Amino acid sequence: MSPNYIRSFSEGCLRPPTVIGQFHTLFFGSIRMFFLGVLGFAVYGNEALHFSCDPDKREVNLFCYNQFRPITPQVFWALQLVIVLVPGAFFHLYAACKSIKQEDILQKSSYTGFYIFSVFLRIVLEVVAFWLQIQLFGFKVNAIYMCDAGALEKKFNITRCMVPEHFEKTIFLIAMYTFTVITVILCVAEIFEISCRRLGFLKTQ
């Protein structure tokens, strides 16, 4: 791929054709990723080390922690961010290969339809991730986790485990839910902005 294609692709990703899309990129790329990368590591970074059960044995702690966290929140949210970026990345890659200027995307119906589809797909992926997050993490992290350790050793049955910084994790969960809701609202607003531009209610860029 030539440098011009790479430059067009990067400019398209950083400067979408709509005002709300540009704000979404700023919000998504700066605030959400900073929140996850910096604060997420601070909250969840040493969780496995401080997760302790009764009896406090390494194998019991590890077994119950894997039961408590089938997937770590940082990995889940990082995957969510990457997957949600895919539809837009594909569109801007297509635009770069076709030498489509950003200002022309809202002028031609086929380009506009393709772009709206990428935004709609982003909404679907965010909603699916929202549902999966509920299934995996719920809305609250309790201080005590009751672990079924019977499969590890028969003398153990239900084991009490202490979850470190459970209140901070609850706040972080709510924040990540809020970010997902905000990005969905921004995507819906972007489709509305595109519709208004196509109908002539707003001036195109």
C-alpha positions as CSV (number, residue, x, y, z in Angstrom):
1,M,0.0,0.0,0.0
2,S,1.4,3.4,-1.0
3,P,2.1,6.2,1.5
4,N,-0.8,8.2,0.1
5,Y,-3.2,5.4,0.9
6,I,-1.8,5.1,4.4
7,R,-2.1,8.9,4.9
8,S,-5.7,8.9,3.6
9,F,-6.6,6.0,5.8
10,S,-5.2,7.6,8.9
11,E,-6.8,11.0,8.2
12,G,-10.1,9.2,7.6
13,C,-9.9,7.4,10.9
14,L,-8.9,10.6,12.8
15,R,-11.2,13.0,11.0
16,P,-14.6,11.4,10.1
17,P,-16.9,13.3,7.7
18,T,-19.3,14.4,10.5
19,V,-18.9,16.7,13.4
20,I,-20.3,14.1,15.8
21,G,-18.1,11.5,14.3
22,Q,-15.1,13.6,15.0
23,F,-16.2,14.1,18.6
24,H,-16.8,10.4,18.9
25,T,-13.3,9.7,17.7
26,L,-11.9,12.2,20.3
27,F,-14.1,10.7,23.1
28,F,-13.4,7.1,22.1
29,G,-9.7,7.5,21.4
30,S,-8.8,9.8,24.2
31,I,-11.0,9.6,27.2
32,R,-12.2,6.0,27.0
33,M,-8.8,4.5,26.1
34,F,-7.0,6.6,28.7
35,F,-9.6,5.5,31.4
36,L,-9.1,1.9,30.5
37,G,-5.3,1.9,30.1
38,V,-4.4,4.0,33.1
39,L,-7.2,3.6,35.7
40,G,-8.1,0.1,34.6
41,F,-4.6,-1.1,35.3
42,A,-4.6,0.7,38.7
43,V,-7.8,-1.0,39.7
44,Y,-7.4,-4.5,38.3
45,G,-3.7,-4.8,37.8
46,N,-2.9,-6.8,41.0
47,E,-6.4,-8.3,41.6
48,A,-5.2,-11.9,41.2
49,L,-2.4,-11.4,43.7
50,H,-4.7,-10.0,46.4
51,F,-7.6,-12.4,45.8
52,S,-7.6,-14.8,48.8
53,C,-9.8,-17.6,49.9
54,D,-10.4,-19.7,53.0
55,P,-8.2,-21.8,53.3
56,D,-5.6,-19.4,52.0
57,K,-3.7,-21.8,49.7
58,R,-2.2,-20.9,46.4
59,E,-4.0,-23.6,44.4
60,V,-7.4,-22.7,46.0
61,N,-6.9,-19.0,45.4
62,L,-6.0,-19.6,41.7
63,F,-8.8,-22.1,41.1
64,C,-11.4,-19.7,42.6
65,Y,-10.0,-16.7,40.9
66,N,-10.3,-18.4,37.5
67,Q,-13.9,-19.2,38.5
68,F,-14.5,-15.6,39.6
69,R,-12.9,-14.1,36.5
70,P,-13.4,-16.3,33.4
71,I,-12.0,-13.3,31.5
72,T,-10.3,-10.3,33.1
73,P,-12.2,-7.0,32.6
74,Q,-9.2,-5.3,31.1
75,V,-9.0,-8.0,28.4
76,F,-12.7,-7.8,27.7
77,W,-12.8,-4.1,27.4
78,A,-9.7,-4.0,25.3
79,L,-11.3,-6.5,22.9
80,Q,-14.4,-4.4,22.9
81,L,-12.6,-1.3,21.9
82,V,-10.7,-3.1,19.1
83,I,-13.8,-4.9,17.7
84,V,-15.9,-1.7,17.7
85,L,-13.1,0.1,15.7
86,V,-13.2,-2.6,13.0
87,P,-16.3,-1.3,11.0
88,G,-15.0,2.2,10.8
89,A,-11.5,1.0,9.9
90,F,-12.8,-1.1,7.1
91,F,-14.8,1.8,5.7
92,H,-11.8,4.2,5.8
93,L,-9.6,1.6,4.3
94,Y,-12.1,1.2,1.4
95,A,-12.3,5.0,1.1
96,A,-8.5,5.3,1.0
97,C,-8.2,2.5,-1.7
98,K,-10.9,4.2,-3.8
99,S,-9.4,7.7,-3.2
100,I,-12.6,9.0,-1.7
101,K,-12.2,12.3,-0.1
102,Q,-13.9,12.8,3.3
103,E,-15.9,15.7,2.1
104,D,-17.3,13.5,-0.7
105,I,-18.6,10.7,1.6
106,L,-21.8,12.6,2.4
107,Q,-22.3,13.7,-1.3
108,K,-22.8,10.4,-3.0
109,S,-25.6,8.0,-1.8
110,S,-23.5,4.8,-2.1
111,Y,-20.7,6.2,0.0
112,T,-23.1,7.6,2.5
113,G,-25.0,4.3,2.8
114,F,-21.8,2.4,3.3
115,Y,-20.7,4.8,6.0
116,I,-24.1,4.7,7.8
117,F,-23.9,0.9,7.7
118,S,-20.5,1.0,9.4
119,V,-21.9,3.3,12.1
120,F,-24.9,1.0,12.6
121,L,-22.6,-2.0,12.9
122,R,-20.7,-0.1,15.5
123,I,-23.9,0.3,17.5
124,V,-24.7,-3.4,17.2
125,L,-21.3,-4.3,18.5
126,E,-21.5,-1.9,21.4
127,V,-24.9,-3.3,22.4
128,V,-23.6,-6.9,22.2
129,A,-20.6,-5.9,24.3
130,F,-22.9,-4.2,26.8
131,W,-25.0,-7.4,27.1
132,L,-21.9,-9.6,27.5
133,Q,-20.5,-7.3,30.2
134,I,-23.8,-7.7,32.2
135,Q,-23.5,-11.5,31.8
136,L,-19.9,-11.6,32.9
137,F,-19.6,-8.9,35.5
138,G,-23.0,-7.7,36.5
139,F,-23.5,-4.2,37.9
140,K,-21.8,-4.7,41.3
141,V,-18.7,-6.4,42.7
142,N,-19.4,-8.0,46.1
143,A,-16.8,-8.1,48.8
144,I,-17.3,-11.9,49.3
145,Y,-17.3,-14.4,46.5
146,M,-18.6,-17.9,47.3
147,C,-16.5,-20.3,45.3
148,D,-17.4,-23.9,44.5
149,A,-14.0,-25.6,45.1
150,G,-15.4,-29.1,45.3
151,A,-13.8,-30.0,42.0
152,L,-10.3,-29.1,43.3
153,E,-10.4,-31.1,46.5
154,K,-13.3,-33.1,47.9
155,K,-12.8,-31.8,51.4
156,F,-13.6,-28.3,50.2
157,N,-17.1,-27.4,49.1
158,I,-18.2,-23.8,49.1
159,T,-15.3,-21.6,49.9
160,R,-15.4,-17.9,50.9
161,C,-13.1,-15.6,49.0
162,M,-12.3,-12.0,49.6
163,V,-12.4,-9.7,46.6
164,P,-10.0,-6.8,46.9
165,E,-11.1,-3.2,46.3
166,H,-14.6,-4.3,45.4
167,F,-16.1,-0.8,45.8
168,E,-13.6,0.7,43.3
169,K,-14.3,-2.1,40.9
170,T,-18.1,-1.4,41.2
171,I,-17.4,2.3,40.3
172,F,-15.3,1.3,37.4
173,L,-17.9,-1.1,36.1
174,I,-20.5,1.7,36.2
175,A,-18.1,4.0,34.4
176,M,-17.5,1.4,31.6
177,Y,-21.3,0.9,31.2
178,T,-21.6,4.7,31.0
179,F,-19.0,4.9,28.3
180,T,-20.7,2.3,26.2
181,V,-24.1,4.1,26.5
182,I,-22.4,7.4,25.5
183,T,-20.8,5.9,22.4
184,V,-24.1,4.4,21.3
185,I,-25.8,7.7,21.7
186,L,-23.0,9.4,19.7
187,C,-23.4,6.8,16.9
188,V,-27.2,7.3,16.8
189,A,-26.6,11.1,16.8
190,E,-24.1,10.7,14.0
191,I,-26.7,8.9,11.8
192,F,-29.2,11.6,12.6
193,E,-26.6,14.3,11.6
194,I,-26.0,12.5,8.3
195,S,-29.7,12.3,7.6
196,C,-30.1,16.0,8.3
197,R,-27.2,16.8,6.0
198,R,-28.6,14.7,3.2
199,L,-32.1,16.3,3.6
200,G,-30.5,19.8,3.5
201,F,-31.2,20.8,7.1
202,L,-27.5,21.2,7.8
203,K,-24.7,22.4,5.5
204,T,-22.2,19.7,4.5
205,Q,-18.6,20.2,5.4
